[in-house]
Amino acid sequence: MTDDTAEHGISVRNVSKRYHKLSLGLVLGRPLKDDGYLAVDDVSFDVARGEIFGLVGPNGAGKTTLIKCICALLHPTTGSVKIEGMDTVRDADKVKRSVGLVTSNERSFYWRLTGQQNLEFFSGIYKLDKIESREWIDRLMEFLGIARYRHERFDSYSTGTKQRFAIARGMLSKPRFLLMDEPTKGVDPVNAKDIIDLIANKMKDFWKPTVLITSHDLREIELLCDHVGVMHKSRLVAKGTVDELAAIAHLSSLQTIRFSGPVTASVAELPEKVRGLTPKIERDTDGIWTLSFAADEGSGALNATLQWLLDRKAVVHSVDRRRQTLDDVFLNIVSR
């Protein structure tokens, strides 16, 4: 893998993060007797400028720890992270000014303050210009659909509204990079859909940062992301587009044919190319047969099956080719 170049917004190189138990020996600077817990293990990948990159993995896979290393909240034990060439350890202050962090931790807001007061408070913490930041906060609240809640106390908001304010806080400094750690966690399906639409579509027109997002909802990741990294047991075990990951997992497209007519279908009678693909045949009460099997596009299995049906005077009602979903890919990869 080459070093970070002009097109790489984020470059993660051989990053590992190990946590040690707090002990008197550690406080006094004595040698550690235990190896600690390896939360991230030798992870490397690049995120191009302007793209949306997704990280998926089970709980404890190391996603949140890696996010914290990328936004300079944690120092890697080994390896390095660079944001447009800025090292997250050596240039931590510059990195923090370029990166916005969105989490689902609503407790980091002040609940007795209004939404607007919270955003103005954090603008002060970030040392932003007061006049410019007020104008930007107005635009952000309009953009995120939360302007009507600006003068209500934060503890009165729904989870979805709180999460929109969290996104606004992450964008206060107009960051070129936005790191989103489970931005729809705990949000109802309607609000979650709105937030995903916001990231996938509206943000491109209003503001186009490079986005790195983690989520447990693989459908969200599939809708949003240009590339996806799969983390498992602290390591990055696969990376690519959904189609590329399906190829890595050796998953083929699911082919489904519905037909009827003077055909008595059984697996033993199917063409040889199809019999080895573990096909499934079912017949409903209306006499419609459904034949399904997984096959590569270039295998010829689908054409051979259609020809076999036509030779037997079958009436083909529909042919469907479904790409394997990210759920299929993820389960296949992490179960190895």
DOPAFI-20630 format. One line per 10 residues: number of its first residue (from 1); their letters; for each residue x, y, z of C-alpha. Coordinates in steps of 0.05 Angstrom, whole numbers. Layout:
N
NUM = a = X/Y/Z  ...
This chain:
336
1 = mtddtaehgi = 0/0/0  30/67/-21  41/125/26  -13/178/31  -16/219/-34  -54/281/-55  -119/244/-67  -119/211/2  -156/253/53  -145/202/109
11 = svrnvskryh = -86/153/110  -85/100/165  -19/62/168  -8/0/211  -46/29/269  -50/-10/334  -79/13/400  -66/-26/464  -98/-10/531  -64/-28/597
21 = klslglvlgr = -96/-36/664  -84/23/709  -35/2/764  14/35/812  71/8/770  43/43/708  34/109/746  106/105/771  132/88/701  154/18/717
31 = plkddgylav = 156/-37/663  89/-68/649  79/-141/668  17/-152/625  6/-144/551  -60/-107/562  -118/-107/513  -106/-98/438  -166/-57/415  -139/-42/345
41 = ddvsfdvarg = -89/-89/311  -46/-66/252  -100/-31/212  -85/5/146  -131/38/95  -142/103/56  -202/147/48  -204/192/-14  -224/265/-8  -299/275/-15
51 = eifglvgpng = -319/202/-7  -362/169/45  -326/110/76  -360/60/123  -333/18/179  -374/-42/201  -361/-96/252  -391/-129/314  -388/-96/383  -316/-94/408
61 = agkttlikci = -285/-98/339  -246/-33/350  -286/16/308  -296/70/360  -224/66/384  -200/74/313  -246/134/303  -215/166/365  -145/155/337  -165/187/271
71 = callhpttgs = -193/250/304  -132/256/351  -170/241/415  -125/179/424  -53/167/404  -40/101/369  7/54/406  41/40/340  30/63/269  6/131/245
81 = vkiegmdtvr = -55/168/220  -50/228/173  -105/277/153  -85/311/88  -13/298/108  -21/324/180  0/273/232  -53/263/286  1/260/340  51/313/317
91 = dadkvkrsvg = -2/360/288  -59/344/335  -84/415/342  -87/425/266  -122/358/257  -175/376/309  -190/440/272  -200/401/207  -242/344/236  -313/344/263
101 = lvtsnersfy = -336/287/308  -408/264/313  -426/212/365  -490/185/396  -469/208/465  -523/259/480  -497/266/552  -441/310/525  -492/366/516  -516/411/573
111 = wrltgqqnle = -588/390/584  -611/454/619  -589/498/561  -628/506/497  -602/476/432  -577/543/408  -543/559/474  -507/492/470  -482/506/399  -460/576/418
121 = ffsgiykldk = -424/548/479  -386/497/438  -369/551/386  -336/589/443  -298/527/465  -273/519/393  -253/593/394  -295/610/332  -312/681/312  -377/700/348
131 = iesrewidrl = -411/736/290  -391/684/237  -409/626/282  -479/654/297  -493/661/222  -466/590/211  -508/562/269  -570/593/238  -554/560/171  -539/493/204
141 = meflgiaryr = -604/491/243  -644/508/180  -606/456/140  -617/402/194  -690/420/205  -681/438/278  -689/514/276  -758/511/308  -728/476/370  -671/527/380
151 = herfdsystg = -701/560/443  -725/496/477  -685/460/531  -642/404/506  -672/354/554  -740/364/521  -717/339/453  -731/272/422  -672/226/408  -675/243/334
161 = tkqrfaiarg = -673/318/348  -615/309/397  -577/271/343  -588/327/293  -559/376/343  -500/329/351  -489/332/275  -493/408/279  -441/409/334  -395/365/291
171 = mlskprfllm = -401/416/234  -391/479/275  -320/490/252  -338/476/179  -293/414/180  -266/384/116  -271/315/150  -332/289/188  -325/226/231  -393/197/250
181 = deptkgvdpv = -395/142/302  -464/108/297  -502/173/281  -570/138/281  -561/97/345  -625/96/385  -662/138/333  -730/115/308  -734/89/236  -766/153/208
191 = nakdiidlia = -714/200/237  -658/150/220  -681/151/147  -681/227/147  -610/230/176  -585/180/124  -617/221/68  -585/283/98  -515/251/96  -524/217/29
201 = nkmkdfwkpt = -556/273/-11  -567/341/21  -497/346/51  -466/341/-18  -500/406/-39  -495/444/27  -428/419/51  -384/364/23  -335/338/75  -299/272/71
211 = vlitshdlre = -341/226/115  -321/165/155  -381/131/187  -392/71/232  -460/37/239  -491/-28/261  -544/-19/208  -512/-50/146  -568/-25/102  -549/46/120
221 = iellcdhvgv = -476/33/103  -495/2/37  -538/62/18  -486/114/40  -416/89/27  -370/88/-33  -324/38/2  -332/-5/64  -282/-34/114  -300/-95/155
231 = mhksrlvakg = -269/-99/224  -268/-163/264  -229/-179/328  -192/-112/325  -168/-122/253  -190/-96/186  -206/-162/151  -234/-135/85  -243/-70/47  -276/-50/-19
241 = tvdelaaiah = -342/-35/-52  -400/-81/-35  -389/-119/-100  -314/-126/-86  -329/-151/-16  -378/-201/-44  -323/-227/-90  -275/-232/-31  -328/-272/7  -339/-315/-55
251 = lsslqtirfs = -412/-297/-58  -449/-300/-124  -512/-266/-147  -578/-299/-128  -617/-319/-191  -692/-332/-185  -737/-358/-241  -813/-364/-235  -846/-409/-287  -906/-454/-302
261 = gpvtasvael = -930/-502/-356  -924/-576/-371  -860/-584/-331  -847/-631/-273  -786/-598/-242  -736/-633/-198  -663/-620/-181  -641/-684/-214  -670/-662/-282  -637/-594/-283
271 = pekvrgltpk = -577/-579/-328  -510/-602/-301  -486/-530/-293  -543/-517/-244  -545/-582/-205  -478/-566/-171  -503/-498/-146  -550/-526/-93  -614/-500/-127  -680/-496/-91
281 = ierdtdgiwt = -747/-512/-124  -815/-495/-95  -886/-497/-123  -943/-454/-98  -1017/-470/-96  -1028/-436/-164  -980/-483/-198  -924/-432/-205  -854/-460/-196  -798/-418/-164
291 = lsfaadegsg = -726/-440/-179  -669/-404/-144  -593/-413/-142  -531/-371/-131  -485/-365/-192  -432/-320/-222  -457/-277/-280  -409/-310/-329  -423/-382/-309  -476/-394/-362
301 = alnatlqwll = -521/-427/-310  -579/-379/-319  -579/-385/-395  -574/-461/-391  -634/-463/-344  -677/-417/-387  -661/-458/-449  -679/-522/-410  -747/-491/-391  -762/-467/-462
311 = drkavvhsvd = -745/-536/-491  -799/-564/-445  -852/-512/-466  -850/-478/-398  -878/-407/-390  -827/-363/-357  -861/-309/-314  -801/-273/-286  -726/-274/-279  -693/-238/-222
321 = rrrqtlddvf = -620/-227/-207  -606/-201/-137  -537/-178/-115  -516/-205/-47  -529/-152/7  -477/-125/55  -511/-167/109  -495/-230/68  -423/-208/57  -411/-186/129
331 = lnivsr = -438/-251/159  -397/-292/111  -332/-255/125  -336/-252/202  -359/-325/208  -294/-351/177
